Amino acid sequence: MELHDLWFVVIAVLWTGYFFLEGFDFGIGVLTKLLARDRPERRVLINTIGPVWDGNEVWLLSAAGATFAAFPEWYATLFSGFYLPLLAILICLIVRGVAFEYRVKRSGERWQRNWEHALFWCSLLPAILWGVAFGNIVHGVEIDADKEYVGGLLDLLNPYALLGGAVTLSLFTFHGAVFAALKTTGEIRYRARSCATWLGLLATGLAAAFLLWTQADQGKGSSLAVLIVALLALAVAVGAIRAGREGWSFAFSGLAIVATVAVFFLVLFPAVMPSSLDEKWSLTVSNASSSPYTLRLMSWCALIATPLVLLYQSWTYWVFRKRIGTQHLADSAH
């Protein structure tokens, strides 16, 4: 395996980790409006991800940084062509982080309500926009001979990409509902189970339509096998949550997300951004990569740093593994 092939796999793993972890983060943010009935219940939902949400975003920083260093042509074309959607995601992530910290700095009703609105919208919009972005990457965009995106913003809002946005939103919200059932106790836990059931059915239908479209359009034998895994995992996750087996449901909803992202990258390879204008203008792992020396240096750095990051993040989840409920909230809103 060439180093640029290896780094394509590494970047795929980083995006997979990000969507697996940040997926239930976004889902919890959306569920603060769909599931929680009052402010104490919203506080419970937010507290389930309070200790881990910022650590989950490390995977995004790593994926973007690895793309910049390993495939600078891919990074340049992606971030220039998708500038407005990615800027919207960045603003949402910034506002969302501020909302987590500032929401309880004052006890005023209006203050807390506005930050809760911000948390909801800044979770919902990235959950949609990531699907739209990856849908366009997989489907192909207008890249010319100079490796530059020459399409417009409206070209990114095509039916395939919009369906991708609906899939990521439904998958992440389902993943978040299962996580809420796994991490809470009391009435909210049982309502989270019920909510997860219908969200899972919705996600399964949308994912089936999107993945089958992807397979029919440009699929391979390997992507078909992983597609089947994704749909089976979703079905098992829905069945498990209906049976009250939240741990198994969370594992399989996570597997569904992992398999869905794997389909994206299996369909892409060896391209990283296919051109819809001319196939020979597509960005590939070979014509978009950095020098072999850069890739070797990155490989050594990743070999040292990755185990430390995984160890620390695993320890964080272990420390904050217990369930919480409204009875565990302090009397003060602060």
N, C-alpha and C positions, 0 to 999 in steps of 0.2 A: 504494500500500500504506500502510495506517495504521501508526502507530508501534507500537500494541499487537500488530498482526500481525507486524511486523518482529521484535519482541522474543520472540514465540512461536517464530519461526524461530531466533533467536539461542540461546534456551534449548534448543531441539531439537539444535542443533549442539553445544552444550556437553555435553549428555548423551551425544550420539553420540561425541564425542571421549573422554569419560570411559570409556565402555564399551569403546571400541576399545583404549585404552591400559591401563586398569586391568583389562580383561578378561584379557589374558595375564598380568598380575600375579597375579590370583586363580588363574588356571590353573596357574602355576608353583607357587604355594603348595599347591594340591591335589596336584600331581604330586610333591611332596617325599615323599609316602607311596606314591603309585601307581607312580612311575617309578624313583626313586632306590633303590638296593639297600643303600647304606651311607652313613655320615656324609660321606665325601669327595664322593660324588655329590650328596648334599643340599646341600653347600656350593657345588658347581658351579652347581646350579640356582638357589640363592639369589643367587649372585654375578652371574648373568645379568641380574637386575633390581635388584641392589643400588644402582647409581648413579642409577636412574631412578624407582623406585617412589614416592618421596615427591613428585617432580615431577608424576607422573601424577595424584595426588590433587588437584592444583590445579584440575583440570577440575571435580571435584565441588564444591569450595568456590565456584568461579565460577558453576556452575549453581544451587546453592542460594542464593547471594547475589543473582544476577540474578532468580531467582524471587521472593525476598523484596522486592526493590526494584521490579520491574516488575509483579508480580501479587501484591500482599499478601494478597488474599482467598484465592487459590489456596494460597499458602504457609501461611496460618493454618489452613485446613481440612485441608490435607494433613498438616501436622506435628502437629495435634491429633488427627485421626482415626487416623493411622497412627503414633501416638506410640510404642507398644511395639516394633513391627518396626523403626522408624527408630532408636530408642534401642539396640536390639540390634546394628544395623549400626554405629552410632557406637562402641559399646563394642568390637566386633570390630576396627574400624579402629585404635582406640587401642592395644589389646593387640597387634595385628599390628605396628604401628610399634615398640612397645617390644621385641617379639620380635626384629625385625631388628637392633636395636642391642644388646640385652642377651645375646643367644644366645651370643656368644663372649667375654663379659667374664670368664667363669670356665671352667676346663678340666674341671670335674667332669662325669661322665657323666650323672648325674641332672639336673643344671642344664641342660645342653644339650638333653637329650631332652625335658624339659618345655617348653622354649621352642619346640622343633620341633613338638611337639603343638599348642601354641598357634597357631603360624604356620599349620598345616594347617587347624585348625578355624575360625580367624578369616579364612581365605581361602574356605573352603567355604560357611560360613553366609551371608556377604554375597552371594556369587554366587547363592545360592538366593533370598534375601530381596529382592534388587533385582528379580528376575523376578516374584515374588509381588506386590510393590508396584506395578510398572508394569502387571501383568495386571489388578489391581483398578482402577487409574486408567482403563485403556482400557475395561474391561468395564462400569464404572459402579458407584458405591457409594451407600449410603443417605444422601443429603444432603437436608435439609429446606429449608423456605422461608427460614430464617435463615442459609443457607449453612453449616450445621454438620453434621458427620458424626454420625449418630445410631445407627449400627450398632455391633456389638461386635467383639471380636478374632476370634471364630470365624467371623464373616461374611466376613472377609478370606481365610479358608482354604477357598475354594470350589474346585471342580475346575479351572476355567479358570485361576485364579491359580496353583494348584499346578503345573499343566502349564507355565505361564510360568516358574516357578522351576526346573523341570527343564530347560527350554530354555536359560535363561541359564547354568545350571551346566554343561551339556554343551557349549555354544558356547564359554564361557570356557576350559574345560579343554582343548578341542580347539585353541583359539587359543594357549593356553599351551604345549601339546605341540609345535605347529608352531614357535613361538618358540624353544623349547628345542632343537629340531633345527637351527634357523637359527643359534643362538648358541653351540652346544657342538661339541666335537670328540671323536673317539674312540668307544668303545663306546656311551656314553650317547646320542650323536647318533643312532646307528642304531636303538637301542631307542626313542628319542623318535619317530622316523619310524613305527615299527610301532605304537606306542601311539596316535599321531595318526590313523592310518588307521581303527582301530576306533572311536575317539572321534568322528571325523568322520562315520562312518556312523550312529552313534547320534544325534549332533546333527542330522544331516539328517532322520532319521525324526521326531524330536521337533519340530523346527522346522516341518516340513511339516504335521504335525497341528495345531500351535498356530496357525500363520499361516493355514491354510485355515479353521480354526474362526473366527478373527478376521474373515477376509474374508466368510465366510458370515453372520456375525452382524451386522456393521456396515460392511462394506468398501465402497470406492469404486473407480472405474476407475483412479485414480492409485495407490491402495494395491495393487491387483492387479498392476499393472506392476512395482512395486517388490518385491512378494512373489516374483514370478518371478525377478527379479534375485537376490534373497537365496538362493533354492534352487539356482539355476544356479551362483552363486558358491561355495556349499558343495560342490556336486558337482565343480567344477573344482579347489577346494582339496584335496579328498580325492585326486583323480587326480594332482595335482601332487606331493603328498607321497609317494604311492606310487612316482612316477617319480624321486624324489630331488630335486625342484626346490623346495627349501625357501623361497626368496625369493618365487616365484610363489604358493606355497601360503599363505604368510603374508599376502600382498597380498589374495588372494581370501577367506581366512578373515576378514580385517579388513573386506572389502567386505560379506561376509555379515552381520556384526554391524551395520555402518552401515545396510544395507538393512533389517534387522529393526527397528532403532530407528526408522528412517524410516517404516516401516509403522505403528508405534505412533502417531506424531505425525500422520501423514496421516489415520488413522482418527479421531483425537481432534478435529482442527480443525473448526469454530471453538471447540469446547469445550476446557476444560483439565481439568475433572473432571465427567464426566456424572453426573447423579443417576438412580439406578434407581427412585426413588419417583415422580418427576414430571419430565419433560423440561424444563419451564420453570424448574425449580429448579437446573438445571445451572450450574456456573461456566463462563463463556466468556471469550474474550480481551477482550471489551468490558466485561462487568460485574465482572470480577475485576482489572482493570488499575489502575495508578497514574494520576496526572494527566498530561496531555500535557507539562507542563513537566518533570516528573520523568523521563519517558521521553526527552525531548530531551537533558537533561543527561547521562543514562546513555549515550545514543548517542555523544556527543562523547568521554566517558571511555573507552568501549569502542574507539572508533576509534583512540585514541592508545595504549592499553595492550595491545590484542590482538596487534598485530604484534611488539611487544617480547617478549611471552610465547612466541609461536610461534618467534621467532628463537632465543631462549635454549634452548628445549626441543629444537629441531632440532639445535643445536650440541652439546647434551649427548649425544644419540643418536649423532651423528657421532664424537665423541671416544671413546665406549665401543662402537664398532661391531665390534671383533674377537671371534673365537670364543675360548672358554676350555674347558679340560678339567682333569681331576684333576692332570695334570702341571704345571699352572700354579699350584697351591695351595702356599702356604708350608708348611714342615714343622710349624710351630706352629699350633695351633687358633685362636690369637688373631689 
